[in-house]
């Protein structure tokens, strides 16, 4: 059985990715920061379908905990999956912050950097010894790294850094046949950022009107893509930025 580790898998895009991977027979380890109950529900849903899954707590913004987390993953692989390594890593965990550039504080900037760039960077480094050769890394970016919307200067910049880093991952991990790609969602109707794309009718309508397919995205639009990217058929896709936005601002 192939095994995937998905950060931020208790809801939204991470949850969808976990469910679609499980449907393809992949074992899933998902992380959550504070939503343990939601994470346990995802695990239960996967297990009811006959799959294997487990959830672990992880604050992606606190790199000091990564060594202990890596040890916990190593133990969990043995006890739950009878394995020593996992195959796929999805760096998905994140949070929104909509602050004008002139109002951005160093505290908020550092928090965003820790969660969206420093965290995935060093978490991946720490977990690499537990990854099988020939594995897959999928990093989640954002359409905001391509187009600019006021209030997202720091977030968009962090995601731009993730996209550059992903290309370096692909280059440096090539000898191990580990691919690294980016999925960049457009606006998605989830509870991300307080659910504003989902719940603000005016914003939803405006974004839909700027999208070629005439609507904002749903979590499954991204989850299906992430699950497909780790398949063997996608093994020659490497160092690529794949925007899944329905064609917004084109």
Rosetta blueprint (number, residue, H / E / L):
1 X L
2 X L
3 X E
4 X E
5 X E
6 X E
7 X L
8 X L
9 X L
10 X L
11 X L
12 X H
13 X H
14 X H
15 X H
16 X H
17 X H
18 X H
19 X H
20 X H
21 X H
22 X H
23 X H
24 X L
25 X L
26 X L
27 X E
28 X E
29 X E
30 X E
31 X E
32 X E
33 X L
34 X L
35 X L
36 X H
37 X H
38 X H
39 X H
40 X H
41 X H
42 X H
43 X H
44 X H
45 X H
46 X H
47 X H
48 X H
49 X L
50 X L
51 X L
52 X L
53 X E
54 X E
55 X E
56 X E
57 X E
58 X L
59 X L
60 X L
61 X L
62 X L
63 X H
64 X H
65 X H
66 X H
67 X H
68 X H
69 X H
70 X H
71 X H
72 X H
73 X H
74 X H
75 X H
76 X H
77 X H
78 X H
79 X H
80 X H
81 X H
82 X L
83 X L
84 X L
85 X L
86 X E
87 X E
88 X E
89 X E
90 X E
91 X E
92 X L
93 X L
94 X L
95 X L
96 X L
97 X L
98 X L
99 X L
100 X L
101 X H
102 X H
103 X H
104 X L
105 X L
106 X H
107 X H
108 X H
109 X H
110 X H
111 X H
112 X H
113 X H
114 X H
115 X H
116 X H
117 X H
118 X H
119 X H
120 X H
121 X H
122 X H
123 X H
124 X H
125 X H
126 X H
127 X H
128 X H
129 X H
130 X H
131 X E
132 X E
133 X E
134 X E
135 X E
136 X E
137 X E
138 X E
139 X E
140 X E
141 X L
142 X L
143 X H
144 X H
145 X H
146 X L
147 X L
148 X L
149 X L
150 X L
151 X L
152 X L
153 X H
154 X H
155 X H
156 X H
157 X H
158 X H
159 X H
160 X H
161 X H
162 X H
163 X H
164 X H
165 X H
166 X H
167 X H
168 X H
169 X H
170 X H
171 X H
172 X H
173 X L
174 X H
175 X H
176 X H
177 X L
178 X L
179 X E
180 X E
181 X E
182 X E
183 X E
184 X E
185 X E
186 X L
187 X L
188 X E
189 X L
190 X L
191 X L
192 X H
193 X H
194 X H
195 X H
196 X H
197 X H
198 X H
199 X H
200 X L
201 X H
202 X H
203 X H
204 X H
205 X H
206 X H
207 X H
208 X H
209 X H
210 X L
211 X E
212 X L
213 X L
214 X L
215 X L
216 X L
217 X E
218 X L
219 X H
220 X H
221 X H
222 X H
223 X H
224 X H
225 X H
226 X H
227 X H
228 X H
229 X H
230 X L
231 X L
232 X H
233 X H
234 X H
235 X L
236 X L
237 X L
238 X L
239 X L
240 X L
241 X E
242 X E
243 X E
244 X E
245 X L
246 X L
247 X L
248 X E
249 X L
250 X L
